[in-house]
Amino acid sequence: QVQLVESGGGSVQAGGSLRLSCVASGLFWNRRCMAWFRQTPGKEREMVATAPDGESRAKYGDSVKGRFTIAQDNSRNTVYLHMNDLKPEDTAMYYCAAGPGGGSCSAYWGQGTQVTVSS
C-alpha cells in the first residue's frame, strides 16, 4: 500500500519561505519518480518540481525556477520542497506525487497541503 503524506503548508506573506514535506511509504520500486504539483480552482494541475532519479536532473516549472528547490532524504523516504520568495500566485493546493519512473511520476498522490501567500 502506497501512502504519501504532505505537511508544511500554511499562510505566509509575499517574500516569505516555506518548506513542504512528503513522507512516503510503500514505495518499493527500484527506480522511482517523485514530484510536486499544485492546483488552484479552475486551473489545470501544474508540475512544480520533479526530483532527480539518477537518469535525469531535477526539473522545475518555469514559474518557480530559481525560487523553489526539491530535495530528498532517502533514509527517511521523504521529499521536500523548499519554497523561497513566495508570491501570491504561488497560492495553491500542493500535492506530492510518485510513480515508478520512466515518465510516470503521478501514479499515486497525497491528499495535498494548502499554501496561501498574501501580498
N, C-alpha and C positions, 0 to 999 in steps of 0.2 A: 504494500500500500504506500503510495507516494503522497507525502504531505509537504506543503510549502506554507510557512507561516511568516508573514511580514510584520514588522514593527518599526517604530521610529517616526511615524508621521505626526503631524501636528500643525499648528499655526505659527507663522513666522513673518516678520516684516521683510520687505524687499531689501536685498543685500545680505540677508542672513544666511545661515547654513543649517543643514540637517543631515543626519546620517540614517539611512534606512537599512534595515537588516532583514535577511530572509534565511530562515533556518529550514533546511531540507532534510527529510528522512525518506528512506525507501528508494534512494537513487543508487542503483547498483550497476549502471551501465559503465562499460569500460571507457567509453567516450561519452561525453555529455555536453550539452549546451545549456547555459543558464543566462537569463536576460531579465531586464527590467522594462516594463511597458507602462504607459499611462493613458488615461482616458478621461475626457470630460464629456458631459451630456451633449449630445448632438454631433459629436465628432468621432471619427474612427480611432481605434486604439493605435497608439503611436509607440514605436520602438524607441526606447530611451538609451539603453546601453546593453551590449552583449559581451559577456565575458570571453576572454581568450580560452581556447581549448587545446592548445599545443599545435594546431594546424593553422590557426588564424589569429590575428591580433584583435584586441578589443575594438568594438565598433560603437559609435555614438550617433545619436540623432543630431542633425545639423543644428538644431535649436539649442542644444545643450553642450556642444563641443567647447572644451576649454573651461567649463564650469562644473561638470559632473565627472566623477571617476568611479568605475566599477572595480571592486576588489574581492578577492576570495580568501577564505580561511578554510582550507580543505580539511584540516584536522577537526574542525567543528562543523563541517558541512554547512557553512554559512557564506552567503554572498552579501556584500554591502554595496550601497550606492551612496557615495559622498556627494552631496549637493552644495555647491558654493554659489555665492552671488545670486541668490534666488530672485526670481522676477514674478510679478503677478500672473503672467502667462504660464508659469510652471504649476499653477494650481490645478490639481487633478487627483484622481484616484490612481495610486501607483500599485502595480501588480508585479509580483515575482513569477517568472515562468521557467520551465525546464523541459528539456527534451533529450533524446538520445544522440543528438548531433546530426551531422550530415544535412544541415539545413533545417532540422526540426528542433526548434527551441521553445515551442509553446504547446507541447503535448499535455502539460499539467500546469495548473495555475493556482496561485494563492488567492486568498479572499480579498486582498487589497488593503492598503493603508492610505488614508486621506492626507494630502498635503495642501495647505492653504497659505498663500502668500499675499499679504496685504501691502498696499503702496503707502 
